[in-house]
Amino acid sequence: MNKNNNGCQHCCNEKFNCTGVRPFRAIDVDCIQPNSQPTVEGTLAFGSFYDPSGNPVLISPATPPVPGQKIVFTTPGPSLNVSPAPFPNNTTDLQVAVGGIYEVNMNISVELLNLTSDLIETEVRFGLFINDTVVVNESNFLSLNDLNMVGGAESVVTLRMANTIGNTIQLRLNKDDRLSIRVILATTQAFYRYPSLVVTKIAD
């Protein structure tokens, strides 16, 4: 049949409804107009850093406002647009390749030693840093061992406390921002092991 005769009704995309043959009984997908405002999906981004060895790392004493050492990682996890930063920060910092709203999850196991004769507690506090200069105050997490048993001829007892501490926050990051976990405060006889840093983009 000639589609140009009066028995055919023109549709979009050069399609015709040839009523002289049979009526349309289903929607012709070629005749559906495309969405004039297509949805643009945001760029995915995620990455992680770990140290699964379990080797204890001694934490050097630190007193605010001067920050202490960075937490060192050994093993990158799955990643897309988030990766270890270039040297010399390749074992401490994760760098984001795209800006957006990110969720940052931080966890670390700490071990604190103290003596019952000590007059001060053993304490360590960590925080998230951006580009080594900006500390994210709401990211702080800490562990404290302050049991004190001073008593005449009583034996001095060594107290050992081990636990896993952490924090999860959301914040906006810019392209090429570097993230690291750093010691905010630390007394003597503090150790860490099994650190993890997980960064996931959740919105543009």
C-alpha positions in Angstrom: 0.0 0.0 0.0 1.2 3.5 -0.8 1.7 5.2 2.6 1.0 8.6 1.0 -2.7 7.8 0.2 -5.6 9.0 2.3 -5.9 5.7 4.1 -2.7 6.4 6.1 -2.4 8.8 9.0 1.1 10.2 9.5 2.8 9.7 12.9 6.1 10.8 14.2 9.4 9.4 12.9 7.9 8.9 9.5 5.5 6.2 10.8 1.9 5.8 9.5 -1.3 4.4 10.9 -2.7 2.7 7.8 -6.4 2.5 8.9 -7.3 0.9 5.6 -5.4 -2.2 6.8 -6.1 -2.4 10.5 -6.3 0.1 13.4 -3.5 0.4 15.9 -4.1 -1.9 18.8 -0.9 -1.2 20.7 1.4 1.8 21.2 4.1 2.0 18.6 7.2 2.9 20.6 8.7 4.7 17.6 5.8 7.2 17.8 6.4 8.2 21.4 8.1 11.6 21.6 11.4 11.5 23.5 11.6 13.3 26.8 12.7 16.8 26.1 14.4 17.0 29.6 16.4 13.9 30.0 17.5 13.0 33.5 21.2 13.5 33.9 22.7 11.1 36.4 25.4 12.3 38.8 28.9 11.0 38.6 29.5 8.0 40.9 32.4 8.2 43.3 33.6 5.9 46.1 36.8 4.7 47.6 38.4 3.3 50.7 41.6 2.8 52.6 42.5 0.0 55.2 45.3 -1.6 57.1 44.2 -5.2 57.8 47.6 -6.3 59.2 46.7 -5.7 62.8 50.2 -4.4 63.6 50.0 -1.9 66.5 51.3 1.6 65.8 52.5 3.8 68.6 50.8 7.2 68.7 53.1 10.1 69.5 51.8 12.5 72.1 50.0 15.6 70.7 48.4 18.6 72.3 45.9 21.0 70.5 46.1 23.2 68.6 49.0 21.5 66.9 47.8 18.3 65.2 49.6 15.0 65.6 50.5 12.3 63.2 48.4 11.1 60.2 46.9 7.6 60.3 48.8 5.3 57.8 47.0 2.8 55.6 48.4 -0.1 53.5 45.5 -1.4 51.4 43.2 0.6 49.0 39.7 -0.8 48.5 37.4 -0.7 45.5 37.3 2.7 44.0 35.8 5.0 41.3 36.7 8.7 41.2 38.3 8.4 44.6 41.8 7.1 45.0 45.0 7.3 47.1 46.5 10.8 46.8 49.8 11.3 45.0 53.1 10.9 46.8 53.9 11.8 49.6 50.3 11.4 50.7 49.7 8.1 49.0 49.5 6.0 52.2 47.5 8.5 54.3 45.1 10.5 52.1 42.1 9.7 49.8 41.6 12.2 47.0 38.2 12.8 45.3 38.1 13.5 41.5 34.7 15.0 41.5 32.9 17.5 43.8 29.7 16.8 45.6 28.1 15.7 48.9 30.1 12.8 50.4 29.6 10.4 53.3 32.8 9.7 55.2 33.1 6.7 57.5 36.1 6.4 59.9 36.9 3.6 62.2 40.0 2.6 64.2 40.9 0.2 67.0 42.9 1.7 69.8 44.8 0.3 72.8 45.4 2.5 75.9 47.8 1.5 78.7 47.6 3.1 82.1 48.9 2.5 85.7 46.7 2.7 88.7 49.3 5.0 90.2 49.0 7.5 87.3 47.4 10.8 88.2 46.2 11.6 84.6 44.2 9.5 82.2 45.4 7.9 78.9 43.5 9.5 76.0 43.5 9.7 72.2 41.3 11.7 69.9 41.1 11.7 66.1 39.6 13.9 63.5 39.1 14.3 59.7 41.3 16.7 57.9 40.8 18.2 54.4 44.0 19.1 52.5 46.0 18.9 55.8 44.7 22.3 56.9 40.9 22.1 57.5 39.8 20.0 60.5 36.2 18.9 60.4 35.1 19.5 64.0 32.1 17.3 63.9 34.3 14.4 62.9 36.1 14.0 66.2 36.1 10.6 68.0 38.0 9.5 71.1 38.9 6.9 73.6 39.7 7.4 77.3 41.2 5.3 80.1 41.0 7.1 83.3 40.6 4.5 86.1 42.8 5.5 89.0 43.4 3.5 92.1 46.0 5.2 94.3 46.2 3.6 97.8 49.1 3.4 100.2 50.9 0.0 99.9 48.6 -1.4 97.3 50.2 -2.9 94.3 50.4 -0.8 91.1 48.3 -2.4 88.4 48.7 -2.0 84.7 45.4 -1.3 83.0 44.9 -2.1 79.3 41.8 -1.0 77.4 41.2 -1.9 73.8 38.2 -0.8 71.7 37.1 0.3 68.3 35.9 3.8 67.8 34.8 5.8 64.9 32.4 8.4 63.4 30.4 8.9 60.2 29.7 12.4 58.8 28.4 14.0 55.6 30.0 17.0 54.0 30.6 18.8 50.7 33.9 18.2 49.0 35.5 20.0 46.0 37.3 18.3 43.1 40.8 17.2 44.2 40.2 17.5 47.9 42.3 15.2 50.0 41.0 13.5 53.2 43.0 12.1 56.0 42.5 10.9 59.6 44.8 12.7 62.0 45.5 12.7 65.7 44.0 15.7 67.5 45.2 14.8 71.0 47.2 12.0 72.5 48.8 11.2 75.8 51.6 8.5 76.2 51.0 4.8 75.9 48.4 4.9 73.1 48.4 2.6 70.1 46.2 2.1 67.0 45.5 -0.7 64.6 43.0 -1.8 61.9 42.2 1.8 60.6 39.6 2.3 57.8 38.5 5.3 55.8 35.5 5.0 53.5 34.4 7.8 51.2 31.2 7.6 49.2 29.5 10.3 47.1 25.8 10.5 47.8 24.7 13.6 45.9 25.9 16.3 43.5 
